[in-house]
Amino acid sequence: NNPYQEASNIVTSPKADLTEDNALYTWKNPKDTVSFFLSADVKTTDNIPKVTKKVNFPLQDISGYSEYAKPTENIDSDNPDIIKLSSEIAAGEDDEFVVVTKLAQWTQDNINYNLSTLTADVSQKASWVLKNKQGVCDELTNLFIAMNRALGIPARFVSGVAYTDSPLFPEKWGLHGWAEVYFPGFGWVPFDVTYAEYGRIDPAHIILKNSVDVANDETVYSWRGRDVTIVPGKLSTDVNIVSIGSPVNPDISITASVQNDEVGFGSYNLVEAKI
């Protein structure tokens, strides 16, 4: 649960003991293969924190959030090339939202989304993504977070499920990764570089977990038993839309009209815009 997502009606099979971060399933007489299931109703809204005034950059106080401004296993923000690039992009800027948006735009414009980098074993480091100029959503997000951290801006990795209409994917709902960036006075604000959604995410994003590094976002299995070895299979996800609310009115409405239907050669026309 968070300000723009509410989970309810959680059902598990076999019945599991649930905590905030874990689901404990028990099989008393397991066969060669066991399976488990978890479902929930999730209501998402457009109630995302909005940055409504300038936040000065560089940030002066990130106490309580400094963990998210340090390099980690896959987000190696101390890499010299990442530091150099981030500093060049942010040069001359004194507004955090402008800086973060420029980092997101650079990542989206310069890193090629390439499914060939997708492996079952590991997500590539941010420095690898910068060097090879390609990656999937996790890897684009790794680089984007690393660029923020290189400038002292706290950012964290978010994993979940999202909808896409891209022809690259036969299934329209699938596992996805994006970022949240900390803005003093406003909190964690989402940035999905893959979807080019900066300072917002559409309601077809379902959050499963956030963490300091993508490596901490994986589903982890542990077990207790005698003479037991478990080999986990691939997780499958499925989403069914139960209902859709009313459309959200846009924050800004723009209409435009030309004042003359026809003008002569070498002349000009006047366009009136109402914002």
Buried (B, 14 or more C-beta within 10 A) or exposed (E): EBEBBEBEEEEBEEEBEEEEEEEEBEEEEEEEEEEEEEEEEBBBEEEBBEBEEEBEBEBEEBEEBEEBBEBBBBBBBBBEEBBEBBEEBBEEBEBBBBBBBBBBBBBBEEBEBEEEBEEEEEBBBBBBBBEBEBBBBBBBBBBBBBBBBBBBBBBBBBBBBBBBEEEEEEEEBBBBBBBBBBBBEBEBBBBBBBBEBBBBBBBBBBBBEBBBBBBBBEEEEEEEEEEEEEEEEEEEEEBEEEEEEEEEEEEEEEEEEEEEEEEEEEEEEEEEEEE
